[in-house]
């Protein structure tokens, strides 16, 4: 549910814009509906992981689920409460905070319950669920927008949240807690750094990259550097224990998942805008373009899970990320005003194959060697890096879409706001708009190269080396 909400808004972007455009909202404003959620998800996730270690993951999970569910109700009612898009953005901030309370606890419970040698199967199920949820979001969103309106992409969370609360209350064990102090200075530094960088990137084009915007981005990088320095100085319970990064696989998996988060948070915007405003697809039809990706992910997730504990993660994750990058390169190459449907569906199917072998190996590799008393901190760092990638990805794609539209002669956004009301763009601008979306999507395979390079340096997992060879196990005594 939480991961679905990262991507479900992308297919509803034209519908939300149709509602708010008469009240002054722009495409960039509507993208803030997603960016605000991702930012509020990313900033507190390090401290919520630590809180799970101290208060218990079950307690934090249940509290976060309550916050998330109530915020979903607020999101659905936002336009009734105010015609300003910023009411919806505010509700999404609270929803993101609830998500941050929940996410680290799931991984922490798995890390603490399952032994290292069998942790891969459990983590692969978590990773596969995360991957499928991210892909299913636009499909589910399309159906809900068509049948009931965009508000229902949020209302649907209410019954799911209630059932999830009951199941967690009944089935999730209460685990031992650990005493922790909290690094509030680290929380402030990391939050300010992210806010400055993301706001600067996303609003830079609107402000013509003036001195203020550049200063915000540079300032964010400086504050981020100060955060790292502060963590290195903390001798007791740093927010982000840098000692965890001594594990090469943990460090590289975090780098790789940031690139994956960047891609999955951003790919939906250009694709859904193109499908609905150029092809004339309904939200459901646009969402169904992702069906081959979701189907392949579901079919191959069990295979990836079985292989995760048996095959070197360098092979699995490397192959998955490479296929993912190739599929996105193909997708960006074929987008045009008259693209045959089979080309889009073929690229999506290939994308699903790649993603199946990305989520589980990366998640398992990052968490396999975590000390049990730092399970929450490690899960928080991993989720935070995925979210940082997602936040920057959503902001970067918004900037790139704006700049590509301007470069292709659509300086006013190609009439996107007006098209959201009328259904599609005028035929005369289909080619320029399609070219803009295609050019924006070429950023995504380029970013995945970072992930591919990272996983190539994965070390062989310790439990592989610890397992005795069959010949040695039965060798007779001399």
C-alpha positions as a LaTeX table, in Angstrom:
\begin{tabular}{lrrr}
\hline
Residue & $x$ (\AA) & $y$ (\AA) & $z$ (\AA) \\
\hline
Unk1 & 0.00 & 0.00 & 0.00 \\
Unk2 & 2.78 & 2.43 & 0.92 \\
Unk3 & 4.86 & 1.62 & $-2.15$ \\
Unk4 & 1.81 & 1.68 & $-4.42$ \\
Unk5 & 1.27 & 5.27 & $-3.32$ \\
Unk6 & 4.73 & 6.20 & $-4.63$ \\
Unk7 & 3.62 & 5.58 & $-8.22$ \\
Unk8 & $-0.17$ & 5.57 & $-8.23$ \\
Unk9 & $-0.36$ & 9.36 & $-8.59$ \\
Unk10 & 1.52 & 9.35 & $-11.91$ \\
Unk11 & $-1.44$ & 7.98 & $-13.86$ \\
Unk12 & $-3.78$ & 10.39 & $-12.09$ \\
Unk13 & $-1.65$ & 13.45 & $-12.90$ \\
Unk14 & $-3.83$ & 14.64 & $-15.83$ \\
Unk15 & $-7.02$ & 14.12 & $-13.79$ \\
Unk16 & $-5.64$ & 15.99 & $-10.78$ \\
Unk17 & $-4.44$ & 18.75 & $-13.11$ \\
Unk18 & $-7.92$ & 18.94 & $-14.64$ \\
Unk19 & $-9.36$ & 19.55 & $-11.17$ \\
Unk20 & $-6.82$ & 22.11 & $-10.02$ \\
Unk21 & $-5.78$ & 23.88 & $-13.27$ \\
Unk22 & $-8.79$ & 26.27 & $-13.16$ \\
Unk23 & $-7.51$ & 27.32 & $-9.74$ \\
Unk24 & $-4.00$ & 28.15 & $-10.96$ \\
Unk25 & $-2.14$ & 24.83 & $-10.63$ \\
Unk26 & 0.56 & 23.88 & $-13.16$ \\
Unk27 & 2.06 & 20.52 & $-14.16$ \\
Unk28 & 5.01 & 21.20 & $-11.88$ \\
Unk29 & 2.65 & 21.96 & $-8.97$ \\
Unk30 & 0.89 & 18.62 & $-9.48$ \\
Unk31 & 4.21 & 16.77 & $-9.56$ \\
Unk32 & 4.76 & 18.19 & $-6.07$ \\
Unk33 & 1.88 & 15.91 & $-4.99$ \\
Unk34 & 4.31 & 13.03 & $-5.52$ \\
Unk35 & 7.51 & 14.85 & $-4.56$ \\
Unk36 & 6.07 & 15.98 & $-1.22$ \\
Unk37 & 5.14 & 12.40 & $-0.35$ \\
Unk38 & 8.58 & 11.11 & $-1.31$ \\
Unk39 & 10.34 & 13.88 & 0.60 \\
Unk40 & 8.27 & 13.37 & 3.76 \\
Unk41 & 8.91 & 9.64 & 3.41 \\
Unk42 & 12.68 & 10.08 & 3.06 \\
Unk43 & 13.53 & 12.70 & 5.70 \\
Unk44 & 12.38 & 10.93 & 8.92 \\
Unk45 & 13.03 & 7.35 & 7.83 \\
Unk46 & 16.43 & 7.14 & 9.54 \\
Unk47 & 14.98 & 8.14 & 12.90 \\
Unk48 & 11.89 & 5.94 & 12.52 \\
Unk49 & 14.17 & 2.97 & 11.94 \\
Unk50 & 15.95 & 3.81 & 15.20 \\
Unk51 & 12.62 & 4.27 & 16.97 \\
Unk52 & 11.65 & 0.79 & 15.86 \\
Unk53 & 14.75 & $-0.59$ & 17.59 \\
Unk54 & 13.86 & 1.28 & 20.78 \\
Unk55 & 10.06 & 1.09 & 20.94 \\
Unk56 & 9.59 & $-2.14$ & 19.02 \\
Unk57 & 8.91 & $-2.54$ & 15.30 \\
Unk58 & 5.34 & $-3.74$ & 15.83 \\
Unk59 & 4.39 & $-0.65$ & 17.82 \\
Unk60 & 5.93 & 1.70 & 15.26 \\
Unk61 & 4.31 & $-0.19$ & 12.40 \\
Unk62 & 0.84 & 0.06 & 13.90 \\
Unk63 & 1.26 & 3.76 & 14.72 \\
Unk64 & 2.51 & 4.53 & 11.23 \\
Unk65 & $-0.37$ & 2.63 & 9.67 \\
Unk66 & $-2.86$ & 4.77 & 11.60 \\
Unk67 & $-1.15$ & 8.00 & 10.46 \\
Unk68 & $-0.98$ & 6.79 & 6.84 \\
Unk69 & $-4.62$ & 5.71 & 6.74 \\
Unk70 & $-5.98$ & 8.94 & 8.25 \\
Unk71 & $-3.78$ & 11.01 & 5.92 \\
Unk72 & $-5.20$ & 9.05 & 2.97 \\
Unk73 & $-8.67$ & 10.17 & 4.03 \\
Unk74 & $-7.40$ & 13.77 & 4.14 \\
Unk75 & $-5.92$ & 13.42 & 0.64 \\
Unk76 & $-9.22$ & 12.21 & $-0.75$ \\
Unk77 & $-11.11$ & 15.11 & 0.83 \\
Unk78 & $-8.46$ & 17.75 & 0.04 \\
Unk79 & $-10.30$ & 19.45 & $-2.84$ \\
Unk80 & $-13.51$ & 19.59 & $-0.81$ \\
Unk81 & $-11.58$ & 21.36 & 1.94 \\
Unk82 & $-9.69$ & 23.79 & $-0.32$ \\
Unk83 & $-9.36$ & 24.46 & $-4.06$ \\
Unk84 & $-5.63$ & 25.06 & $-3.58$ \\
Unk85 & $-3.33$ & 22.26 & $-4.74$ \\
Unk86 & $-1.22$ & 22.89 & $-1.65$ \\
Unk87 & $-3.90$ & 21.41 & 0.62 \\
Unk88 & $-3.43$ & 18.10 & $-1.19$ \\
Unk89 & 0.35 & 18.52 & $-1.02$ \\
Unk90 & 0.12 & 19.07 & 2.76 \\
Unk91 & $-1.95$ & 15.91 & 3.16 \\
Unk92 & 0.61 & 13.98 & 1.16 \\
Unk93 & 3.36 & 15.21 & 3.51 \\
Unk94 & 1.54 & 13.66 & 6.48 \\
Unk95 & 0.90 & 10.51 & 4.47 \\
Unk96 & 4.60 & 10.28 & 3.66 \\
Unk97 & 5.49 & 10.61 & 7.34 \\
Unk98 & 3.19 & 7.69 & 8.14 \\
Unk99 & 4.88 & 5.66 & 5.41 \\
Unk100 & 8.28 & 6.46 & 6.93 \\
Unk101 & 7.11 & 5.05 & 10.26 \\
Unk102 & 6.06 & 1.77 & 8.64 \\
Unk103 & 8.68 & 0.96 & 6.00 \\
Unk104 & 11.82 & 0.24 & 8.10 \\
Unk105 & 9.90 & $-1.99$ & 10.51 \\
Unk106 & 9.05 & $-4.60$ & 7.87 \\
Unk107 & 12.68 & $-5.18$ & 6.94 \\
Unk108 & 13.81 & $-5.03$ & 10.57 \\
Unk109 & 11.39 & $-7.80$ & 11.57 \\
Unk110 & 12.68 & $-10.05$ & 8.77 \\
Unk111 & 16.30 & $-9.36$ & 9.72 \\
Unk112 & 15.66 & $-10.18$ & 13.38 \\
Unk113 & 13.51 & $-13.29$ & 12.88 \\
Unk114 & 15.28 & $-15.16$ & 10.07 \\
Unk115 & 18.83 & $-16.58$ & 10.33 \\
Unk116 & 21.41 & $-15.22$ & 7.90 \\
Unk117 & 21.55 & $-18.31$ & 5.69 \\
Unk118 & 17.79 & $-18.33$ & 5.03 \\
Unk119 & 17.21 & $-14.59$ & 5.16 \\
Unk120 & 17.40 & $-14.32$ & 1.39 \\
Unk121 & 14.12 & $-16.14$ & 0.76 \\
Unk122 & 12.25 & $-13.92$ & 3.20 \\
Unk123 & 13.88 & $-10.76$ & 1.91 \\
Unk124 & 13.20 & $-11.82$ & $-1.66$ \\
Unk125 & 9.49 & $-11.97$ & $-0.87$ \\
Unk126 & 9.75 & $-8.47$ & 0.62 \\
Unk127 & 11.69 & $-7.24$ & $-2.40$ \\
Unk128 & 9.33 & $-8.88$ & $-4.88$ \\
Unk129 & 6.33 & $-7.37$ & $-3.10$ \\
Unk130 & 8.00 & $-3.95$ & $-3.22$ \\
Unk131 & 8.73 & $-4.31$ & $-6.91$ \\
Unk132 & 5.26 & $-5.52$ & $-7.85$ \\
Unk133 & 3.60 & $-2.85$ & $-5.70$ \\
Unk134 & 5.60 & $-0.14$ & $-7.43$ \\
Unk135 & 4.53 & $-1.46$ & $-10.83$ \\
Unk136 & 0.88 & $-2.11$ & $-9.96$ \\
Unk137 & 0.34 & 1.47 & $-8.74$ \\
Unk138 & $-0.34$ & 3.06 & $-12.15$ \\
Unk139 & $-2.60$ & 0.17 & $-13.23$ \\
Unk140 & $-4.73$ & 0.33 & $-10.10$ \\
Unk141 & $-4.70$ & 4.12 & $-10.25$ \\
Unk142 & $-5.98$ & 4.12 & $-13.83$ \\
Unk143 & $-8.93$ & 1.89 & $-12.98$ \\
Unk144 & $-9.86$ & 3.94 & $-9.92$ \\
Unk145 & $-9.58$ & 7.29 & $-11.73$ \\
Unk146 & $-11.81$ & 6.07 & $-14.56$ \\
Unk147 & $-14.43$ & 4.40 & $-12.39$ \\
Unk148 & $-14.60$ & 6.69 & $-9.38$ \\
Unk149 & $-12.32$ & 9.74 & $-9.73$ \\
Unk150 & $-8.77$ & 10.51 & $-8.64$ \\
Unk151 & $-9.84$ & 10.91 & $-5.01$ \\
Unk152 & $-10.29$ & 7.15 & $-4.81$ \\
Unk153 & $-6.61$ & 6.44 & $-5.32$ \\
Unk154 & $-6.41$ & 7.68 & $-1.73$ \\
Unk155 & $-9.75$ & 6.45 & $-0.34$ \\
Unk156 & $-8.84$ & 2.87 & $-1.33$ \\
Unk157 & $-6.13$ & 2.95 & 1.34 \\
Unk158 & $-8.68$ & 3.23 & 4.15 \\
Unk159 & $-10.12$ & $-0.33$ & 4.10 \\
Unk160 & $-6.68$ & $-1.73$ & 3.27 \\
Unk161 & $-5.20$ & 0.15 & 6.21 \\
Unk162 & $-7.88$ & $-1.12$ & 8.60 \\
Unk163 & $-7.39$ & $-4.74$ & 7.53 \\
Unk164 & $-3.60$ & $-4.33$ & 7.63 \\
Unk165 & $-3.79$ & $-2.97$ & 11.18 \\
Unk166 & $-5.88$ & $-5.92$ & 12.36 \\
Unk167 & $-3.60$ & $-8.47$ & 10.71 \\
Unk168 & $-0.44$ & $-6.87$ & 12.11 \\
Unk169 & $-1.98$ & $-6.66$ & 15.57 \\
Unk170 & $-2.82$ & $-10.37$ & 15.46 \\
Unk171 & 0.11 & $-11.88$ & 13.58 \\
Unk172 & 3.27 & $-9.76$ & 13.93 \\
Unk173 & 5.31 & $-10.76$ & 17.01 \\
Unk174 & 6.44 & $-8.26$ & 19.63 \\
Unk175 & 10.23 & $-8.36$ & 19.55 \\
Unk176 & 12.85 & $-7.39$ & 22.11 \\
Unk177 & 13.61 & $-3.69$ & 22.21 \\
Unk178 & 17.00 & $-1.99$ & 22.58 \\
Unk179 & 17.83 & 1.25 & 24.35 \\
Unk180 & 18.90 & 4.00 & 21.97 \\
Unk181 & 19.61 & 7.70 & 22.19 \\
Unk182 & 18.56 & 9.92 & 19.31 \\
Unk183 & 20.63 & 12.18 & 17.12 \\
Unk184 & 18.25 & 15.11 & 16.66 \\
Unk185 & 21.00 & 17.28 & 15.16 \\
Unk186 & 21.49 & 14.62 & 12.50 \\
Unk187 & 17.75 & 14.58 & 11.82 \\
Unk188 & 17.74 & 18.35 & 11.31 \\
Unk189 & 20.83 & 18.37 & 9.08 \\
Unk190 & 19.63 & 15.54 & 6.84 \\
Unk191 & 16.15 & 17.06 & 6.52 \\
Unk192 & 17.41 & 20.53 & 5.62 \\
Unk193 & 19.87 & 19.10 & 3.09 \\
Unk194 & 17.21 & 17.08 & 1.29 \\
Unk195 & 14.68 & 19.91 & 1.29 \\
Unk196 & 17.14 & 22.43 & $-0.18$ \\
Unk197 & 18.40 & 20.08 & $-2.88$ \\
Unk198 & 14.98 & 18.79 & $-3.97$ \\
Unk199 & 13.28 & 22.19 & $-3.94$ \\
Unk200 & 16.18 & 23.71 & $-5.86$ \\
Unk201 & 16.14 & 21.01 & $-8.53$ \\
Unk202 & 12.38 & 20.92 & $-9.01$ \\
Unk203 & 11.80 & 24.68 & $-9.01$ \\
Unk204 & 15.02 & 25.64 & $-10.81$ \\
Unk205 & 13.47 & 25.79 & $-14.28$ \\
Unk206 & 10.53 & 27.87 & $-13.04$ \\
Unk207 & 12.95 & 30.44 & $-11.58$ \\
Unk208 & 15.31 & 30.32 & $-14.58$ \\
Unk209 & 18.07 & 28.83 & $-12.41$ \\
Unk210 & 18.73 & 32.16 & $-10.75$ \\
Unk211 & 21.28 & 32.78 & $-8.01$ \\
Unk212 & 18.80 & 31.88 & $-5.27$ \\
Unk213 & 18.12 & 28.44 & $-6.74$ \\
Unk214 & 21.82 & 27.72 & $-7.27$ \\
Unk215 & 22.53 & 28.85 & $-3.71$ \\
Unk216 & 19.85 & 26.48 & $-2.39$ \\
Unk217 & 21.34 & 23.48 & $-4.20$ \\
Unk218 & 24.91 & 24.33 & $-3.16$ \\
Unk219 & 23.70 & 24.99 & 0.37 \\
Unk220 & 21.92 & 21.63 & 0.43 \\
Unk221 & 25.10 & 19.86 & $-0.63$ \\
Unk222 & 27.05 & 21.74 & 2.05 \\
Unk223 & 24.53 & 20.82 & 4.75 \\
Unk224 & 24.62 & 17.21 & 3.53 \\
Unk225 & 28.40 & 17.22 & 3.90 \\
Unk226 & 28.00 & 18.63 & 7.40 \\
Unk227 & 25.59 & 15.77 & 8.17 \\
Unk228 & 28.18 & 13.17 & 7.13 \\
Unk229 & 30.85 & 14.96 & 9.19 \\
Unk230 & 28.53 & 15.04 & 12.21 \\
Unk231 & 27.81 & 11.33 & 11.90 \\
Unk232 & 31.54 & 10.59 & 11.86 \\
Unk233 & 31.93 & 12.60 & 15.09 \\
Unk234 & 29.08 & 10.88 & 16.93 \\
Unk235 & 30.50 & 8.27 & 19.28 \\
Unk236 & 27.13 & 7.14 & 20.68 \\
Unk237 & 24.15 & 6.16 & 18.54 \\
Unk238 & 24.58 & 8.23 & 15.38 \\
Unk239 & 21.48 & 8.57 & 13.24 \\
Unk240 & 23.31 & 6.84 & 10.39 \\
Unk241 & 25.96 & 4.47 & 11.80 \\
Unk242 & 28.81 & 4.86 & 9.34 \\
Unk243 & 30.26 & 1.58 & 10.62 \\
Unk244 & 27.58 & $-0.25$ & 8.63 \\
Unk245 & 29.19 & 1.01 & 5.43 \\
Unk246 & 32.32 & $-1.01$ & 6.20 \\
Unk247 & 30.35 & $-3.90$ & 4.73 \\
Unk248 & 31.05 & $-3.42$ & 1.03 \\
Unk249 & 27.85 & $-5.15$ & $-0.06$ \\
Unk250 & 25.73 & $-2.92$ & 2.19 \\
Unk251 & 27.32 & 0.21 & 0.73 \\
Unk252 & 27.01 & $-0.89$ & $-2.90$ \\
Unk253 & 23.43 & $-2.14$ & $-2.48$ \\
Unk254 & 22.46 & 1.26 & $-1.08$ \\
Unk255 & 24.00 & 3.01 & $-4.08$ \\
Unk256 & 22.24 & 0.65 & $-6.48$ \\
Unk257 & 18.82 & 0.96 & $-4.82$ \\
Unk258 & 19.08 & 4.76 & $-4.99$ \\
Unk259 & 19.39 & 4.51 & $-8.78$ \\
Unk260 & 16.44 & 2.09 & $-8.90$ \\
Unk261 & 14.34 & 4.43 & $-6.75$ \\
Unk262 & 15.21 & 7.32 & $-9.08$ \\
Unk263 & 13.97 & 5.36 & $-12.11$ \\
Unk264 & 10.74 & 3.92 & $-10.73$ \\
Unk265 & 9.63 & 7.20 & $-9.17$ \\
Unk266 & 10.17 & 9.15 & $-12.38$ \\
Unk267 & 9.33 & 6.88 & $-15.32$ \\
Unk268 & 5.57 & 7.16 & $-14.89$ \\
Unk269 & 5.31 & 10.92 & $-15.43$ \\
Unk270 & 6.47 & 11.19 & $-19.07$ \\
Unk271 & 4.93 & 7.85 & $-20.00$ \\
Unk272 & 1.48 & 8.58 & $-18.57$ \\
Unk273 & 1.40 & 12.13 & $-19.95$ \\
Unk274 & 2.30 & 10.81 & $-23.41$ \\
Unk275 & $-0.23$ & 7.97 & $-23.26$ \\
Unk276 & $-3.14$ & 10.16 & $-22.19$ \\
Unk277 & $-2.39$ & 13.42 & $-23.97$ \\
Unk278 & $-1.02$ & 12.06 & $-27.28$ \\
Unk279 & $-2.48$ & 8.57 & $-27.64$ \\
Unk280 & $-5.75$ & 9.67 & $-26.06$ \\
Unk281 & $-5.79$ & 6.74 & $-23.63$ \\
Unk282 & $-8.06$ & 6.80 & $-20.62$ \\
Unk283 & $-6.32$ & 6.48 & $-17.24$ \\
Unk284 & $-7.20$ & 2.77 & $-17.19$ \\
Unk285 & $-5.82$ & 2.22 & $-20.69$ \\
Unk286 & $-2.67$ & 4.16 & $-19.83$ \\
Unk287 & $-2.17$ & 2.16 & $-16.65$ \\
Unk288 & $-2.64$ & $-1.11$ & $-18.52$ \\
Unk289 & 0.39 & $-0.27$ & $-20.65$ \\
Unk290 & 2.33 & $-1.38$ & $-17.57$ \\
Unk291 & 0.49 & $-4.71$ & $-17.32$ \\
Unk292 & 3.23 & $-6.78$ & $-19.04$ \\
Unk293 & 5.75 & $-5.39$ & $-16.57$ \\
Unk294 & 3.60 & $-6.31$ & $-13.57$ \\
Unk295 & 2.74 & $-9.77$ & $-14.93$ \\
Unk296 & 6.37 & $-10.67$ & $-15.62$ \\
Unk297 & 7.39 & $-9.42$ & $-12.18$ \\
Unk298 & 4.75 & $-11.55$ & $-10.47$ \\
Unk299 & 5.61 & $-14.67$ & $-12.49$ \\
Unk300 & 9.36 & $-14.38$ & $-11.99$ \\
Unk301 & 9.40 & $-13.21$ & $-8.35$ \\
Unk302 & 9.37 & $-16.80$ & $-6.95$ \\
Unk303 & 12.25 & $-17.71$ & $-9.27$ \\
Unk304 & 14.27 & $-14.72$ & $-8.11$ \\
Unk305 & 13.50 & $-15.62$ & $-4.50$ \\
Unk306 & 14.83 & $-19.16$ & $-4.87$ \\
Unk307 & 17.97 & $-17.98$ & $-6.64$ \\
Unk308 & 18.78 & $-15.20$ & $-4.17$ \\
Unk309 & 20.20 & $-17.58$ & $-1.52$ \\
Unk310 & 22.03 & $-19.69$ & $-4.13$ \\
Unk311 & 23.46 & $-17.40$ & $-6.82$ \\
Unk312 & 26.04 & $-14.65$ & $-6.38$ \\
Unk313 & 24.15 & $-11.33$ & $-6.10$ \\
Unk314 & 26.57 & $-9.78$ & $-8.59$ \\
Unk315 & 25.13 & $-12.08$ & $-11.26$ \\
Unk316 & 21.45 & $-11.71$ & $-10.35$ \\
Unk317 & 21.37 & $-7.98$ & $-9.68$ \\
Unk318 & 23.80 & $-7.20$ & $-12.49$ \\
Unk319 & 21.68 & $-9.05$ & $-15.03$ \\
Unk320 & 18.48 & $-7.52$ & $-13.70$ \\
Unk321 & 19.76 & $-3.95$ & $-13.79$ \\
Unk322 & 21.23 & $-4.42$ & $-17.26$ \\
Unk323 & 17.95 & $-5.75$ & $-18.66$ \\
Unk324 & 16.13 & $-2.92$ & $-16.89$ \\
Unk325 & 18.38 & $-0.31$ & $-18.50$ \\
Unk326 & 18.04 & $-1.87$ & $-21.96$ \\
Unk327 & 14.25 & $-1.97$ & $-21.70$ \\
Unk328 & 14.09 & 1.70 & $-20.70$ \\
Unk329 & 16.42 & 2.60 & $-23.56$ \\
Unk330 & 14.11 & 0.78 & $-25.97$ \\
Unk331 & 11.05 & 2.47 & $-24.46$ \\
Unk332 & 12.55 & 5.94 & $-24.77$ \\
Unk333 & 13.57 & 5.18 & $-28.36$ \\
Unk334 & 10.13 & 4.11 & $-29.61$ \\
Unk335 & 7.90 & 6.77 & $-28.04$ \\
Unk336 & 6.34 & 8.86 & $-30.79$ \\
Unk337 & 2.97 & 10.13 & $-32.04$ \\
Unk338 & 2.23 & 6.89 & $-33.95$ \\
Unk339 & 4.09 & 4.26 & $-31.94$ \\
Unk340 & 2.61 & 0.75 & $-32.42$ \\
Unk341 & 1.18 & $-0.65$ & $-29.20$ \\
Unk342 & 3.23 & $-3.85$ & $-29.40$ \\
Unk343 & 6.48 & $-1.90$ & $-29.13$ \\
Unk344 & 5.42 & $-0.34$ & $-25.83$ \\
Unk345 & 4.10 & $-3.63$ & $-24.45$ \\
Unk346 & 7.25 & $-5.49$ & $-25.51$ \\
Unk347 & 9.51 & $-2.98$ & $-23.77$ \\
Unk348 & 7.30 & $-3.19$ & $-20.67$ \\
Unk349 & 7.51 & $-6.97$ & $-20.58$ \\
Unk350 & 11.29 & $-6.78$ & $-20.78$ \\
Unk351 & 11.27 & $-4.17$ & $-18.02$ \\
Unk352 & 9.29 & $-6.57$ & $-15.82$ \\
Unk353 & 11.84 & $-9.33$ & $-16.39$ \\
Unk354 & 14.66 & $-7.01$ & $-15.35$ \\
Unk355 & 12.92 & $-5.66$ & $-12.27$ \\
Unk356 & 12.20 & $-9.20$ & $-11.01$ \\
Unk357 & 15.91 & $-9.77$ & $-10.52$ \\
Unk358 & 16.65 & $-6.39$ & $-8.97$ \\
Unk359 & 14.52 & $-5.88$ & $-5.86$ \\
Unk360 & 15.10 & $-9.18$ & $-4.07$ \\
Unk361 & 18.90 & $-9.48$ & $-4.59$ \\
Unk362 & 19.53 & $-5.86$ & $-3.61$ \\
Unk363 & 17.34 & $-6.00$ & $-0.51$ \\
Unk364 & 18.79 & $-9.30$ & 0.65 \\
Unk365 & 22.39 & $-8.28$ & 0.00 \\
Unk366 & 21.98 & $-5.01$ & 1.91 \\
Unk367 & 20.49 & $-6.66$ & 4.99 \\
Unk368 & 22.13 & $-10.08$ & 5.16 \\
Unk369 & 25.03 & $-9.11$ & 7.43 \\
Unk370 & 23.34 & $-6.46$ & 9.61 \\
Unk371 & 23.89 & $-6.80$ & 13.38 \\
Unk372 & 20.54 & $-7.59$ & 15.00 \\
Unk373 & 20.69 & $-4.59$ & 17.35 \\
Unk374 & 21.12 & $-2.31$ & 14.31 \\
Unk375 & 18.49 & $-3.94$ & 12.11 \\
Unk376 & 16.24 & $-0.89$ & 12.28 \\
Unk377 & 19.07 & 1.52 & 11.55 \\
Unk378 & 20.22 & $-0.54$ & 8.57 \\
Unk379 & 16.70 & $-0.86$ & 7.21 \\
Unk380 & 16.21 & 2.86 & 7.70 \\
Unk381 & 19.39 & 3.69 & 5.76 \\
Unk382 & 18.42 & 1.36 & 2.91 \\
Unk383 & 14.89 & 2.74 & 2.67 \\
Unk384 & 16.20 & 6.30 & 3.00 \\
Unk385 & 18.56 & 5.84 & 0.08 \\
Unk386 & 15.78 & 4.39 & $-2.05$ \\
Unk387 & 13.61 & 7.36 & $-1.14$ \\
Unk388 & 16.37 & 9.90 & $-1.74$ \\
Unk389 & 16.74 & 8.45 & $-5.21$ \\
Unk390 & 12.98 & 8.63 & $-5.66$ \\
Unk391 & 12.72 & 12.24 & $-4.50$ \\
Unk392 & 15.56 & 13.42 & $-6.72$ \\
Unk393 & 14.18 & 11.35 & $-9.61$ \\
Unk394 & 10.73 & 12.91 & $-9.40$ \\
Unk395 & 12.23 & 16.39 & $-9.18$ \\
Unk396 & 14.72 & 15.79 & $-11.99$ \\
Unk397 & 12.15 & 14.39 & $-14.42$ \\
Unk398 & 9.89 & 17.39 & $-13.81$ \\
Unk399 & 12.75 & 19.74 & $-14.70$ \\
Unk400 & 13.73 & 17.70 & $-17.74$ \\
Unk401 & 10.15 & 17.53 & $-19.04$ \\
Unk402 & 9.82 & 21.31 & $-18.74$ \\
Unk403 & 13.15 & 21.96 & $-20.45$ \\
Unk404 & 12.50 & 19.47 & $-23.28$ \\
Unk405 & 9.06 & 20.96 & $-23.93$ \\
Unk406 & 10.65 & 24.41 & $-24.19$ \\
Unk407 & 13.45 & 23.12 & $-26.42$ \\
Unk408 & 10.91 & 21.56 & $-28.78$ \\
Unk409 & 8.92 & 24.76 & $-29.17$ \\
Unk410 & 6.33 & 24.14 & $-26.46$ \\
Unk411 & 7.46 & 26.81 & $-24.05$ \\
Unk412 & 4.01 & 27.02 & $-22.45$ \\
Unk413 & 4.02 & 23.29 & $-21.70$ \\
Unk414 & 2.39 & 22.46 & $-24.97$ \\
Unk415 & $-1.02$ & 23.41 & $-23.69$ \\
Unk416 & $-0.85$ & 20.58 & $-21.19$ \\
Unk417 & $-3.14$ & 22.26 & $-18.68$ \\
Unk418 & $-5.75$ & 22.92 & $-21.31$ \\
Unk419 & $-5.37$ & 19.41 & $-22.72$ \\
Unk420 & $-6.04$ & 17.91 & $-19.34$ \\
Unk421 & $-9.49$ & 19.44 & $-19.52$ \\
Unk422 & $-10.12$ & 18.65 & $-23.17$ \\
Unk423 & $-8.67$ & 15.14 & $-23.09$ \\
Unk424 & $-5.77$ & 15.27 & $-25.60$ \\
Unk425 & $-3.35$ & 17.71 & $-27.16$ \\
Unk426 & $-3.97$ & 19.22 & $-30.61$ \\
Unk427 & $-2.63$ & 17.00 & $-33.41$ \\
Unk428 & $-0.20$ & 19.74 & $-34.46$ \\
Unk429 & 1.88 & 19.36 & $-31.30$ \\
Unk430 & 1.80 & 15.55 & $-30.96$ \\
Unk431 & 5.23 & 15.09 & $-32.54$ \\
Unk432 & 6.94 & 17.79 & $-30.47$ \\
Unk433 & 5.31 & 16.60 & $-27.24$ \\
Unk434 & 6.22 & 12.96 & $-27.93$ \\
Unk435 & 9.81 & 13.94 & $-28.69$ \\
Unk436 & 9.97 & 15.84 & $-25.40$ \\
Unk437 & 8.74 & 12.85 & $-23.39$ \\
Unk438 & 11.11 & 10.52 & $-25.24$ \\
Unk439 & 14.10 & 12.76 & $-24.60$ \\
Unk440 & 13.21 & 13.03 & $-20.91$ \\
Unk441 & 13.09 & 9.24 & $-20.57$ \\
Unk442 & 16.64 & 8.80 & $-21.88$ \\
Unk443 & 17.78 & 10.04 & $-18.47$ \\
Unk444 & 16.57 & 6.83 & $-16.83$ \\
Unk445 & 18.84 & 4.20 & $-18.43$ \\
Unk446 & 21.75 & 6.60 & $-17.94$ \\
Unk447 & 21.07 & 6.68 & $-14.19$ \\
Unk448 & 20.84 & 2.88 & $-14.04$ \\
Unk449 & 24.43 & 2.63 & $-15.26$ \\
Unk450 & 25.40 & 3.74 & $-11.73$ \\
Unk451 & 23.53 & 0.78 & $-10.28$ \\
Unk452 & 25.04 & $-1.68$ & $-12.76$ \\
Unk453 & 28.57 & $-0.54$ & $-11.93$ \\
Unk454 & 27.86 & $-0.76$ & $-8.19$ \\
Unk455 & 26.65 & $-4.36$ & $-8.18$ \\
Unk456 & 29.60 & $-5.55$ & $-10.27$ \\
Unk457 & 31.73 & $-5.07$ & $-7.13$ \\
Unk458 & 29.53 & $-7.16$ & $-4.79$ \\
Unk459 & 31.50 & $-9.61$ & $-2.65$ \\
Unk460 & 30.56 & $-13.26$ & $-2.35$ \\
Unk461 & 28.07 & $-13.60$ & 0.57 \\
Unk462 & 29.60 & $-15.07$ & 3.73 \\
Unk463 & 27.14 & $-17.94$ & 3.99 \\
Unk464 & 28.22 & $-19.15$ & 0.52 \\
Unk465 & 31.81 & $-19.47$ & 1.71 \\
Unk466 & 30.73 & $-21.05$ & 5.01 \\
Unk467 & 28.84 & $-23.91$ & 3.37 \\
Unk468 & 31.08 & $-27.00$ & 3.11 \\
Unk469 & 31.58 & $-28.59$ & $-0.26$ \\
Unk470 & 29.83 & $-31.96$ & $-0.64$ \\
Unk471 & 33.11 & $-33.76$ & $-1.34$ \\
Unk472 & 34.63 & $-32.43$ & 1.87 \\
Unk473 & 31.59 & $-33.41$ & 3.90 \\
Unk474 & 31.91 & $-37.11$ & 3.00 \\
Unk475 & 35.67 & $-37.44$ & 2.62 \\
Unk476 & 36.93 & $-40.58$ & 4.41 \\
Unk477 & 39.55 & $-40.32$ & 7.12 \\
Unk478 & 43.05 & $-41.29$ & 6.05 \\
\hline
\end{tabular}
